[in-house]
Amino acid sequence: MRGKMKFGLILLLAVFVVPASGQGQPADKTITVFGQAIHYFDMGSGPVVVLLHGLGSRKEDWLSVLEPMAQKYRLLVPDQIGFGRSDKPLLDYSIQTYVDFLNEFLRQLKVEKANLVGESLGGWIAGLYVAEIGGGAHLIPVEKLVLVDAAGLKQDQAIPDLNPSSLAAMRGVMEAVFYDTSWLNEDALRKIFTDKLAAHDGYTVRSFLGNPTREKERMDDRMGSIKVPTLVVWGKQDKLLPIVSGERYAAGIAGAKLVSFEKCGHVPPIEKTEEFLAAVMAFLGGGAAATH
């Protein structure tokens, strides 16, 4: 990883590795959704783009792309319920939980239409949200969808312990998430594990992964209900959710385009920031995204 990176919370389906650019962090805002405090960033102006982080993650995972995207879009970047600084009620967390909270979050902010960009678990949430709209659900309309190394399809291979309770397990997650782990020395690993424990999201992760409803929310048979322009973005060396899943999403969603990056694991916004921004901004702006 480049030397300009510094390390904070890194866990599971999105990762907190923030470029040390000297830029200030956006103001943390709070809104009440179903009686729960949801923390979020709200920056920029223009068409609304919602950035949805992954499991065990938080809104800061998007920091590397916020400033460039905010030049053209109003970015809404929540700590999803159960993660980050948002409240963590003792629910049986499901994808539908997150779909409901997303819709109410947008309704409370009086958003009339949005574009959704979801990474990993966030991609599953965004995909189900748009599929439900295609099935006739009365949700806030979505114009375009971006799925970034999205979860939601059945996997043939076992995945690592996604709620690591030891340094060794934490290392296993990092090695599954990143293409380049040359930066992962003992000091970095200790910092990551320390921040993971401080996040207090272990219950949320365990609740979601253990919820039998999750299997009924898979996207395998729902992709045909996605009726909006869709860009699928993937790291070619993603060991957590291999690129075959990206190919399946692109094949299963009518008109979807697949953009993939070499020497990139599970987190293109971090490992391939410039390339990620170029592809996503071109797609959101109406330009044709190159297919690789």
Order of alpha helices (4+ residues) and beta strands (2+ residues): beta-beta-beta-beta-beta-alpha-beta-alpha-beta-alpha-beta-alpha-alpha-alpha-alpha-beta-alpha-beta-alpha-alpha
